[in-house]
């Protein structure tokens, strides 16, 4: 996996905070933004988008991934997630599973609080022993 530079990290954090400002969350008022960096240096932003039919809502992380995938990008070197909270907010369970499909476990995930402070983790730390494409190919797609 390509290493992410300090300048790329800074841009990723700024993009996640900017995306948070575009969140559509009239029900929860819980704004989340995400920024995803592809292996070839393209940034995709996403925000949470709520719906009166709660099942129709989509999280910021999945929004960013769907934008990247729909444009033909499948390899990533960093993900940042931001919110309006003082605490660090990490991807929800559905997002963790969704993200794991596109791995790798070593993908750096940066949690950005409302003040721009950052906590670094990895996809593997957020979702250990995940069930994703690699396991599906091994067990299900014979």
Backbone as a ProteinNet text record, in pm:
[ID]
protein_1_A
[PRIMARY]
XXXXXXXXXXXXXXXXXXXXXXXXXXXXXXXXXXXXXXXXXXXXXXXXXXXXXXXXXXXXXXXXXXXXXXXXXXXXXXXXXXXXXXXXXXXXXXXXXXXXXXXXXXXXXXXXXXXXXXXXXXXXXXXXXXXXXXXXXXXXXX
[TERTIARY]
84.7	0	88.9	50.7	122.1	113.2	225	226	159.3	89.1	23	118.7	129.8	220.7	152.1	230.5	174.9	82.5	120.2	35.8	-96.9	-92.2	-215.5	-304.1	-242	-319.6	-390.8	-316.5	-373.9	-494.2	-480.8	-590.6	-708.8	-679.7	-783.5	-863.2	-793.4	-859.6	-946.7	-892.3	-968	-1091.6	-1075.8	-1189.3	-1297.8	-1258.2	-1356.5	-1435.8	-1366.1	-1434.3	-1526.5	-1482.3	-1566	-1689.6	-1671.1	-1784.1	-1886.1	-1838.1	-1927.7	-2025.3	-1978.4	-2062.2	-2174.3	-2167.9	-2271.6	-2372.1	-2355.3	-2441.7	-2588.5	-2672.9	-2817.8	-2869.8	-2890.8	-2929.6	-3035.6	-3154.3	-3258.4	-3317.4	-3295.9	-3355.8	-3262.3	-3140.1	-3046.1	-2965.1	-2949	-2861.5	-2716.3	-2680.1	-2545.7	-2471.2	-2392.1	-2322.3	-2193.7	-2175.6	-2054.3	-2004.6	-1874.1	-1810.1	-1701.1	-1673.2	-1566.2	-1490.8	-1365.7	-1284.2	-1201.2	-1195.9	-1128.9	-1025.4	-904.6	-796.7	-764.7	-773.9	-744.1	-593.3	-554.3	-412.9	-350	-431.3	-376.6	-398.1	-425.5	-424.2	-551.9	-663.9	-791.3	-866.4	-921.6	-996.5	-1146.1	-1218.4	-1364.6	-1420.3	-1516.2	-1579.8	-1719.3	-1762.6	-1898.1	-1951.8	-2082.3	-2147.1	-2262.9	-2309.6	-2427.3	-2550.4	-2640.9	-2763.5	-2879	-2959.4	-3069.6	-3196.3	-3293.1	-3419.4	-3528.6	-3649.3	-3760.6	-3779.8	-3750.1	-3746.9	-3603.9	-3582.1	-3446.3	-3357.7	-3415.3	-3336.5	-3281.5	-3336.9	-3291.6	-3173.2	-3131.1	-3017.2	-2886.7	-2785.8	-2653.4	-2549.5	-2451.1	-2344.8	-2242.9	-2167.8	-2066.8	-1961.5	-1916.6	-1811.7	-1858.7	-1979.5	-2031.3	-2059	-2098.6	-2117.3	-1986.2	-1877.7	-1746.3	-1703.3	-1720.8	-1683	-1767	-1896.6	-1982.9	-1944.6	-1909.4	-1865.2	-1738.3	-1642.3	-1515.5	-1536.5	-1612.1	-1635.3	-1710.8	-1808.5	-1885.8	-1801.3	-1686.6	-1593.5	-1478.4	-1487.8	-1389.8	-1267.4	-1272.7	-1158.2	-1187	-1093.7	-1113.2	-999.4	-892.6	-778	-757	-742.4	-739.2	-619.4	-574.8	-459.9	-493	-613.1	-650.1	-795.5	-851.1	-989.2	-990.8	-1058.3	-1077.3	-1226.4	-1262.8	-1401.8	-1409.7	-1500.3	-1512.5	-1655.1	-1667.3	-1799.3	-1793	-1903.8	-1911.5	-1879.2	-1835.3	-1813.8	-1671.7	-1656.6	-1522.3	-1454.3	-1532.2	-1478.6	-1455	-1373.3	-1349.8	-1463.1	-1521.4	-1631.9	-1579.7	-1600.6	-1552.2	-1667.6	-1635.8	-1741.5	-1830.7	-1958.2	-2052.6	-2024.2	-2092.9	-2071.5	-2096.1	-2204.1	-2232.9	-2121.4	-2075.9	-1967.1	-1838.9	-1807.9	-1686.8	-1691.6	-1806.5	-1819.3	-1809.3	-1875.1	-1871.7	-1728.7	-1657.9	-1520.3	-1429.5	-1452.9	-1365.4	-1369.7	-1476.8	-1486.1	-1374.9	-1330.6	-1231.6	-1096.8	-1085.4	-961.9	-854.1	-734.1	-684.2	-699.9	-673	-681.8	-586.2	-478.8	-379.7	-418.7	-535	-578.8	-581.9	-510.4	-517.9	-653.8	-712.4	-839.1	-812.7	-841	-815	-947	-960.2	-1080.3	-1051.8	-1132.6	-1108.6	-1222	-1186.5	-1291.8	-1325.8	-1417.7	-1467.2	-1359.5	-1254.1	-1144.7	-1031.6	-1047.8	-944.3	-835.9	-851.4	-755.9	-781.1	-674	-682.6	-635.2	-708.3	-667.3	-653.4	-539.5	-515.1	-537.5	-603.8	-625.1	-616.7	-652.9	-656.6	-789.7	-820.5	-942.3	-938.8	-822.9	-809.8	-833.7	-795.3	-821.4	-969.6	-1034.9	-1177.5	-1264.4	-1219.3	-1297.8	-1204.4	-1160.5	-1072.1	-1148.4	-1076.9	-1134.4	-1254.7	-1243.3	-1356.1	-1385.9	-1507.7	-1548.7	-1569.8	-1480.9	-1486.9	-1461	-1425	-1408.3	-1311.1	-1199.7	-1100.5	-1160.9	-1235.6	-1299.3	-1412.8	-1485.3	-1592.5	-1540.7	-1428.6	-1368.8	-1321.9	-1273.8	-1221.6	-1334.3	-1442.2	-1546	-1673.5	-1710	-1840.4	-1839.8	-1734	-1731.9	-1650.4	-1678.8	-1602.8	-1664.8
-118.1	0	124	222.1	348.9	421.4	478.3	556	691.5	737.2	867	973	1084.8	1191.4	1282.3	1362.1	1456	1557.4	1602.8	1697.1	1631.5	1505.5	1434.4	1416.1	1385.5	1373	1504.2	1614	1745.1	1772.8	1743.4	1764.4	1674.2	1550.9	1454.9	1506.4	1558.7	1609.8	1730.9	1821.5	1940.9	1902.4	1806.2	1762.3	1697.7	1619.5	1554.9	1659.2	1761.8	1868.2	1948.6	1974.1	2045.6	1963.5	1834.5	1746.7	1744	1745.1	1746.6	1864.3	1975.2	2095.1	2081.8	1980.7	1958	1850.7	1795.8	1686.9	1729.1	1635.8	1655.4	1566.9	1627	1547.6	1620.3	1643.9	1717.1	1639.3	1509.4	1427.4	1412.1	1370.9	1348.2	1471.8	1562.4	1679.8	1638	1517.4	1461.2	1463.1	1568	1585.2	1502.7	1432.6	1354.1	1381.2	1393.5	1409.2	1305.3	1268.1	1172.3	1215.6	1178.4	1201	1076.1	1036	913.4	949	896.7	922.8	795.6	803.6	688	672.1	553.8	522.7	615.1	663.8	752.6	900.5	932.3	1071.2	1150.8	1085.5	1156	1149.2	1263.7	1273	1268.4	1192.8	1189.6	1224.7	1317	1358.6	1299.4	1276.4	1229	1283.5	1298.4	1341.1	1246.2	1247.2	1165.9	1234.1	1151.5	1200.2	1120.8	1187.9	1121	1124.4	1045	1033.7	1005.6	1051	1023.8	873.8	796.8	651.6	616.6	598	587.5	489.4	381.8	284	340.3	450.8	514.3	607.6	624.7	712.3	644.8	725.9	672.7	752.6	682.4	744.7	813	902.8	979.7	890.4	789.4	702.1	626.9	572.1	499.4	592.4	717.5	814.8	836.4	857	879.1	757.1	638.8	516.3	497.3	520.6	503.4	600.3	722.8	818.4	768.4	720.6	673.2	549.1	454.4	329.6	357.4	446.9	477.2	546.4	599.8	661.7	567.6	441.2	339.8	327.2	382.9	374.9	271.9	176.4	66.5	49.9	128.4	115.9	248.2	239	358.2	356.4	477.9	486.5	562.8	614.6	682.4	722.7	721.3	762.8	850.4	963.8	1050.5	1065.2	1065.1	1078	1190.3	1285.8	1399.2	1413.8	1484.9	1514.2	1646	1681.7	1802.6	1773.8	1655.1	1613.8	1642.4	1661.9	1673.6	1538	1433.4	1296.9	1257.7	1156.4	1103.3	1007.1	1023.7	939.4	847	718.3	621.7	570.8	507	453.5	354	354.4	260.4	119	22.8	-117	-146.1	-92	-114.6	-56.5	63.5	125.2	44.7	-4.6	-85.9	-207.8	-273.9	-391.2	-350.3	-243.4	-195.3	-163.3	-87.6	-47.5	-169.1	-270.4	-388.4	-463	-446.9	-510.1	-459.5	-338.2	-275.9	-260.3	-305.9	-312.7	-217.1	-243.8	-354.1	-324.4	-424.8	-406.2	-298	-275.5	-174.6	-32.3	-14.6	118.5	213.1	325.6	422.3	491.6	497.9	566.6	675.1	798.9	913.9	967.5	974.2	1026.2	1170.6	1262.8	1406	1465.5	1525.2	1583.7	1724.8	1788.8	1920.2	2027.1	2007.3	2103.9	2072.7	1967.1	1929.6	1841.1	1797.8	1703.1	1567.1	1488.3	1362.8	1244.7	1134.9	1006.8	910.2	843.8	750.6	606.8	531.8	389.5	321.5	196.8	126.4	54	16.8	-60.1	-190.7	-256.1	-382	-366.7	-253.2	-228.6	-200.6	-135.1	-105.4	-229	-320.1	-439.8	-560.3	-611	-727.8	-851.8	-941.2	-1068.1	-1045.6	-947.7	-914.3	-1025.6	-1025.4	-1115.9	-1028.7	-1043.1	-957.6	-1041.8	-977.1	-1043.4	-1161.8	-1144.3	-1252.3	-1379	-1364.9	-1481	-1533.8	-1442.7	-1484.8	-1569.4	-1529	-1605.8	-1741.4	-1746.8	-1871.6	-1969.7	-1918.5	-2006.2	-2013.9	-1907.8	-1902	-1912.7	-1868.5	-1858.4	-1968.6	-2090.3	-2202.7	-2253.8
0	0	0	-77.4	-85.8	47.7	91.5	216	194.1	294.2	287.8	344.2	275.3	318.8	421.3	489.5	586.5	518.3	399.5	325.2	286.4	245.1	210.3	334	447.4	571.5	603.1	594.7	624.7	535	405.4	311.1	344.9	381.6	418	538.6	640.1	759.7	724.7	644.8	603.6	523.4	433.5	352.1	437.6	537.4	625	703.3	752.2	825.8	734.1	612.6	516	480.2	458.5	424	537.2	660.7	777.7	769.4	718.6	709.5	607.1	523.6	422.2	462.9	582.5	628.2	626.5	586.8	590.3	703	818.9	936.1	1019.4	960.1	1032.5	1150.7	1157.9	1263.3	1382.3	1358.8	1469	1504.5	1408.8	1425.2	1450.5	1412.9	1435.1	1302.2	1282.9	1155	1152	1040.6	1019.2	878	866.5	736.1	720.9	598.9	571.7	446.9	442.7	323.5	300.6	176	134.5	29.4	45.4	-49.7	-126.4	-258.9	-342.3	-360.3	-400.5	-422.1	-526.4	-620.8	-724.9	-692.9	-565.3	-519.4	-534.4	-556.8	-570.6	-437.6	-396.7	-271	-301.1	-218.9	-227.1	-89.9	-87.8	36.8	45.1	167.7	190.5	321.5	329.1	453.1	480.4	605.1	634.5	577	526.7	464.1	524.5	605.1	672.4	588.2	631.4	560.8	663.2	636.2	727.9	746.9	644.6	656.6	697.8	826.9	880.7	804.9	756.1	680.1	550.1	505.1	382.3	402.9	527.1	556	513.6	487.5	453.9	531.2	582.6	661.9	571	629.6	555.9	491	564.3	512.5	388.2	394.8	278.7	162.8	191.6	84	9.8	83.4	20.4	-60.1	-2.9	-74.8	-200.3	-191.1	-308.8	-419.7	-383.8	-484.9	-552.9	-474.1	-530.9	-617.1	-567	-640.8	-769.9	-764.9	-885.7	-992	-952.5	-1046.9	-1083	-1038.3	-1077.8	-988.6	-867.9	-776	-667.5	-652.5	-558.2	-459.1	-472.3	-381.8	-310.2	-176.9	-93.1	0.6	36.6	127.4	255.8	269.7	392.9	395.8	517.3	540.9	665.2	658.2	775	801.2	929.2	971.6	1074.6	1053.9	1144.4	1195.7	1308.4	1364.4	1440.3	1502.3	1584.1	1730.7	1759.3	1897.8	1945.2	2076.9	2134.8	2134.9	2157.5	2152.2	2007.2	1988.4	1854.5	1820.4	1703.1	1658.3	1549.1	1567.7	1469.6	1383.3	1271.4	1184.6	1258.4	1223.9	1283.8	1233	1287.6	1250.5	1103.3	1048.4	907.1	821	856	778.7	790	909.2	926.4	834.7	831	744	597.6	559.8	421.5	379.5	463	434	422.9	505.8	505.8	372.7	298.1	166.1	74.4	98.2	11.4	79.4	205.2	283.6	240.4	272.9	354.7	503.8	585.8	730.4	778.6	706.1	745.4	704.6	640.8	597.8	717	710.1	819.5	821.9	940.4	960.6	1064.4	1026.3	1111.7	1164.2	1294.4	1358.4	1397.2	1345.8	1362.9	1446.5	1561	1644.1	1597.7	1667.5	1623.8	1622.4	1700.9	1707.7	1610.7	1532.5	1436.8	1494.5	1619.6	1677.6	1613.4	1602	1526.5	1609.6	1599.6	1656.4	1539.4	1530.2	1419.9	1465.5	1380.2	1401.8	1265.8	1258.1	1129	1115.5	994	970.1	1048.8	1051.4	1124.8	1273.8	1330.3	1472.3	1496.3	1400.7	1414.4	1392.7	1307.2	1276.6	1266.3	1380.9	1376.8	1328.7	1266.9	1218.8	1127.5	1039.6	952.6	852.4	803.7	696.6	573.8	476.2	357.5	233.3	125.2	-3.5	3.6	72.3	80.5	140.8	249.6	311.5	224.1	160.8	71.5	-43.3	-99.6	-209	-160	-38.4	16.5	52.3	112	165.1	83.3	15.3	-47.8	-199.9	-262	-408.5	-473.4	-438.3	-493.3	-620.4
[MASK]
++++++++++++++++++++++++++++++++++++++++++++++++++++++++++++++++++++++++++++++++++++++++++++++++++++++++++++++++++++++++++++++++++++++++++++++

